[in-house]
Amino acid sequence: EVIVGSSRELVRALGGQVDVRPCFITEEEEAGLLRELEPGLKKKRYEFDHWDDAIHGYRETERVSWGPACEVVLNRVRSAAFAEGSPLLGPVHVLDLDKAGYIKPHIDSVKFCGSTIAGLSLLSDSVMRLVKEDNPNEWLDLLLTRRSLYILRDQARYDFTHEILKDEESVFSGQKVPRRRRISVICRNLPS
Ligand code: AKG
């Protein structure tokens, strides 16, 4: 099980809007993505000190063009997450979280991103928590294993905050999920 929540009803109700696919990419594909991303990321420093930021302990980049092997992987992500012809945000967002880094609860800007967020997780397992914005008793935890894909859409994207738990709090269904350095590769569509 990779999705648990405050109630069975909520898990069922949001089922069509939250998708977690373990082992979405192979070890070779992960290595290929890292080979393309590491040189650029290594030139940046992790940011820890911006207290108003949603993200703590991160560096990030955007990438428009990829080598052929990575393009194949990204096209698989796009066809899993988006309807054919749906206009996508050109650059793919790459977020590198330090082992001590985490993402605080937030809702992505409705001005800049559309109904769907799709992310690959590289290098580490993690727990993503969704919490209903107007009722914190309603929540879902997603187990994002290394090399998995998650997709959030519609209500799950607009009405729930999402966050990536810090290592000390990284527990899924009672089981510790050690959080190491994690890189996410995130595709989004444009607002309609
Ligand atoms: C965001 O960019 O809005 C995220 O929360 C990224 C989540 C992730 O790292 O997978």
Residues whose N, C-alpha, C, O or C-beta is under 5 A from the ligand:
A	BS01	AKG	L95 I103 D108 G119 S184
